[in-house]
Amino acid sequence: MALLNIISTAWAYSLITLGTKMLNSVFSFYYVKLFLQLYKISEVAFYQAQMVLMVWNVLNDLTGYFCITFTNECCLSRRRSVLYGTPLFAVAFLLPWFPWKHYQEGDWLSGLHLMVSLCAFDSSLTCVQQVQCKLFAEIFTRHDSKLQLVQVNQVASLVGSTSVLLCGLISKNMEILPSFQAIAVVIAFLAAASIYSGMYHMCHFESKRSLEENFLSDSKQDVAWTSTILLMRQVLSQRNFYLFMIISFFQAFHLTFFNSFMMIFTENLIPSHVLSSSMRSVMYGAGFICPQ
């Protein structure tokens, strides 16, 4: 019975991964081509949006951590915050695919559209992922349950990565924008349903805080803030921390470069008569599926 509970909980957790992977894969792979080639955004506006995203990402991660760690009673359930944030996550995913007007080349509104889309999606994605990490630490405490989760979670990541292939085949790699918009709406709905289903099952494992725990958490709030500051100072003084940040930077740079610009490079380097649209879609999909 305990093994069945571990497996069912692992599958429920992986449903959250499935929904998140579906949205993140499509967003990161297609938004660059959309704004550069279809919306005709200027290079200056594109670079400005990327710089704003870099700053926003740092602030967003920090504020998200403190909001989850130090929360009041009305926001006590981190699982409930995911349930409320899932529709916003789906809306943020759909935001870039529908233009606010018919953009002219170098239109300033397209730059604002990109900036808002990137920040909104980054915020909603960070919210879901941070809460998901907290759930992992709280629920999967045994080593065998963590191994089971890793295996099931890998399957969910593999299935979620196929969303890039699906979008490419249906929209002919975004050559048919209405078809892409339609499949994006379907993916957003399926991903939101997947996250909701996983959270609904995991809510049964949510521990209820007693009155004593509430009293202790309130009385130790100042202590928690102090310990957090001390811990940050200790981490910042470690040489390995900076090495880890440098390695993480290059890894993130490599992944972002591949995800966002592979389609543009391929279209410029390989003529359309050499590689058909369907074969390109398969190649793009394999680039996401095979690493999983």
N, C-alpha and C positions, 0 to 999 in steps of 0.2 A: 504493500500500500504506500509506503514511504517513497519507493522508487517511482510509482505512478504519479505521485504528487510532484516529485522533482521533474519528471518528464513533462507533465502538463504545464507546470509553471515555466519551464524552459521554453516550451512552444509559445506560451502566452507572451513571454518576454521577447521572443524572436519576432512576434507579430509587430511589435513596436519598431524593431530593427528593419523589418521588411518595408513598412510604410515610410520610414525615414530614408532608407536607401533608395526607394523608388523616386521620391521627390528630389533628393539631393543629386542623384546621378543625372537626371534629365536637366535640372536647373543649371548645374555647373558645366554641362557639356554643350548646351544649345544657346545660352544667353549671349555669348560673345558674338556668334554669327548673327544672331537676331539684331543686335544693336548696331554692329558694324556694317553689315551688308544690307539688311532690310530697312532698318530705321535710319541709316546713314548718319550716325552720330559722329561728331567731330572727334579727332584724336585727343584734343585738349580736354574736352568734356569727359571722354572715356577715362583718361588718366586721372582726372580730378575725382571721378567716382571711385576709382580703385584706391586712391589715397584716402578718401573719406572712409571707405570700407575698412582699410587697415587700422585707422584710429578707432573706428566704431567697434571693430572686432575685439580689440584689447579692452575697451571700456565695458563692452557687453559681457565679456567673460567674467570680469571682476564683479560687476553689479549682479550678474546672475548667480554667482557663487554666494555672495552675501545675502541675497534675497532668499535663497534656498536654505542656507545655514541658519540665519537669524530671521525667523518668520513669526508673525503674530498668529493669534488663534484662528482668525477668519481665513488664513491661508495655510493652515497647519498641514493639510494633506498635500504632499507633493504630487501624489497621483491625481488628485482633483485638479491641481493646476495644469497638468497635462491634458486632462479631459476638456478643460476650458480653453486651453491654448491650441488644441488640435485644429479647430475651424480656422483660427488665425494662421496657423501653419499652412493649411491648404490654400487660403486666400493669398498669402504672401507668395506661395509658389505660382499661382495663376497671374499675379500682378504684372510681370513683364510681357506676357504673351499677347496682351490686348493693348494696342496703342491708344493713347489718350486723345490723339487726333491724327490726321494724315500728316506725317512728318516730312518736312522739306530737308534737304541735305544740310547738315550742320545746325539743325534746329536746337535751340537751347532747352526746349521742353523735353526732348529726348534724353539729354544729359541729366535733367532732374528726374525723369522717369527711371533711368538706370540707377541713380543714386538711391532713390526711395526703395526700389525693388531689392537692391543688394542689402541694404540695412534692414529692411523688414524681414527678408528671408533669413538673414544671419541671426537676427534676434530670436525668431521663432524656432529655428533649428537648434540654437544654443539652449533654449529653454527645455526642449524635449530631450536633448542629449544629456544635459546635466542632471535632470531628474532621473533619466534612465540609468545613469551611472550610480546615483544614490540608491536606486532600487536594487541594483546588482550587489552593492556592498551590504545592504540590509537583509536581503532575502537569501541569497546564495552564499551561505557562510561555510559550508562544508566543501572539501576539496573535490569529492566525487560529483557533487551537484554543479560545481563550476566547470568541470570537464564536460559534463553533459550539456551544459548551456553553450559552451564554446562550439561544440559540434553542431548543435541545432541552429545556433546563431549564424554559423557559416553558411548553412543551407539557405537561411533567410536572406543573407547578403547576396548570395548567388542569384536567387530568384529576383530580388529587387533590382539587380544590375541589368536584367533583361529589359527594363523599361526603356533604356536607350535604343536598343535594337528595335523594339516595338514602334517607338516614335519615328525612327528613321525609315522603316519599311512603309508605314502608313502615309507619312507626309513626304516621302522621297527626299529625306534629309532636309526638311524644312523648305523645300521648293514650293510646296502647296501649304501656305500658311493656315487657311481655314481648317484643313485636315489636321494639322498640328495642334491648333487650338482645341479642336474637338477631342483628340486623344489626350491632351493635357488635362482637360476637365475630367475625363474618365479616370486618368491616373490619380488626380487629386482626390477624387471620391473614393477610389479603392484604397489609397494610402490612408486617408482619414478613417475609413472603416476598419482597416487593419490595426491602426493605433488604438482606436476605441475598443476593439475586441480584446486586444492584449491587456489594456488597462482595466477593463471590466473584470477579467478573470483574476488579475493580480490584486484587485481591491479586496478580495477575500482574504488575502494574506497581510493586509495592512494592520499593524498593531495599534490598538487604541491606547491613547495616553491617559493615565489615571490622573486624579486630582493632585496626588503627591508629585507625579512627574511634572505636571504643569507648574507647581509651586517651585520645584527645584530648578526647572529651566528658567523661570523668571528671576530667581534669586542668583543664578549663576550667569546671567546675561552679561554683566560687566566683566566677569572673569573670563568668559568666552572671547570677548573682544580683545582683552589684554593678551590672552594666550595666542590668539590669531596674529596679533602684531609681533609678538616675540617669535612665533614660528616663521613669519615672513622674513624677519631679520636674520634668523638662523639659516634659512634657505638661501637668501641672497648672498650670504657670506661664503657659500660653498662653491668651489671651482667647478665641480661636476655639474652644477646647475647651469652654468653658462655654456659648458660644452654640450649639454643636452639641448639647450635652446638653439644653439648653432646648428646642430644636426637636425633638429625638428624643423628649423627654418628651411634648410635645403630640401628636406623631404617634402614639406608642404609646397615649396616652390616647384619642385619637379612634378608633383601630382597635379597641381593647379595648372601648370603650363601644358601638361598632356591633356587634361580634361577639357580645357577651355579653347585651346588653339589647334588641336589636332585636325579638326574638320577643315579649318581655313587653310592650313598648310597642305593638306591632302588635295584639296580642290585646286590649289595653285600649282602643285608639283605634278599631279597625275591628271592627264586630260580625261574628259568624260568618256571619250570613245575607247579608251584603254580599260577603264574600270567603270562598270555600270553603276547606277544609283543603288540597286539592290545589293551588289557586292560591296559597295562602300558602307552600306548600313550594317552588313554582316561584319565587316572589318572593325567598324566603330564599336559595335556591340561586343565583339570578341575582346576589344581593348579594355572593356569594363568587366566582362564575365570571367575571362581566363585568370586574372590576378586573384579572384576570389577563391 
